Amino acid sequence: MSFDLIVKGGTLPDGRTADIAINGDRIAAVEPDIGAEAGRVIDASGCLVSPPFVDPHFHMDATLSYGIPRINASGTLLEGIALWGELKPLLTHEAVKERALRYCDWAVSMGLLAIRSHVDTCDDRLLAVEALLEVKREVAPYIDLQLVAFPQDGLYRDPTARDNTIRALDMGVEVVGGIPHFERTMEDGRRSVTELCEIAAERGLRVDLHCDETDDPLSRHIEQLAYETQRLGLQGRVNGSHLTSMHSMDNYYVSKLLPLMAEAEVSAIPNPLINIVIQGRHDTYPKRRGMTRVPEMLKAGIRVGFGQDCVRDPWYPLGTADMLDVAFMGLHVAQMTSPEDMARCFDMVTKESAAIMGVEGYGLEKGCKASLVVLDAGDRIEAIRLRAERLVVVAKGKVVAERPRRDTALTLPGRPASVNRRHSV
């Protein structure tokens, strides 16, 4: 027997050492020592071989637009939304598509091969929706791009948002989004949660709401989201993104809320880089970090994935499509420093986020999609510590990115000629 590609001797996330054989776009075998021939053999000895990175929360219609038409001076969420409102009339189909494709190139180079992107539906042209649907088709051979119909200015606050959101879903956008805390009143926010979930239930779609992205502890739309999930039988298909108000909520109320989320199988996507930059802007000291209660959610049995959210746009000036940056920041802010917790942070930018998105064929088992990343690290924790180099990226059976392993040359008396920062205990 021969294979198209064999990745030999890599360490899998669970600690096993194995060869991975690939035929076409599927994994054909995962065994300790595959002796067959292959069109190409990649030596992954001593390296971590992982399924691809997954970003379950992003804004691809805005990415790489930083500075157009101006910079967010206050760094707040509300100024970012206002700035996006200034940018929207300036958008062109070609510019949105070009920036999105450029970001997808970055993503491939970083082993990020599944992305859920919210796309603003509060523009009667639905220009960004059309552009990103084209991008989705073009990158399909190497990136699984999932789109969310997102009424950025509020389902009811914007006069045409509801109709445009329905139009976007009719065009092929596959997830229902919303932003209840940005409606004019708490009651409007509650009603928007109900209607959006009903739309999803009627169409058999997933739900992912920007939910309670505020420092206000009385913003509690996640409770309504859990209720509607139960009422409409949407368990396992609903996600609450951000949930930053929970950072400031009363502990007693949270002790009621988390079991409700777990019972409804509502997942959560905090976005560590953005949440800790945008939240707490009205505080002096002590200054709230803003990120939601990740360890408590995990203990309650809630599925949690980490998202990138923004890269070089009206809300965030930095970013490189590196999900290990996201895991690194999340680990610190959530104070998840036990070995088990650190490894779990790696899972939250890989398999946990893939499960939230419902990515088909994800993993490193026989029959799974042949998408994987060879990392210059020995295990999941070292990968986060080093933000490890992606030595090889394979997408659906094809090598799509690779770079040589690099040590740093030293010129020091009595010291080694080169150094890397990997470390074996």
Order of alpha helices (4+ residues) and beta strands (2+ residues): beta-beta-beta-beta-beta-beta-alpha-alpha-beta-alpha-beta-alpha-beta-alpha-beta-alpha-beta-alpha-beta-alpha-alpha-alpha-alpha-alpha-beta-alpha-beta-beta-beta-beta
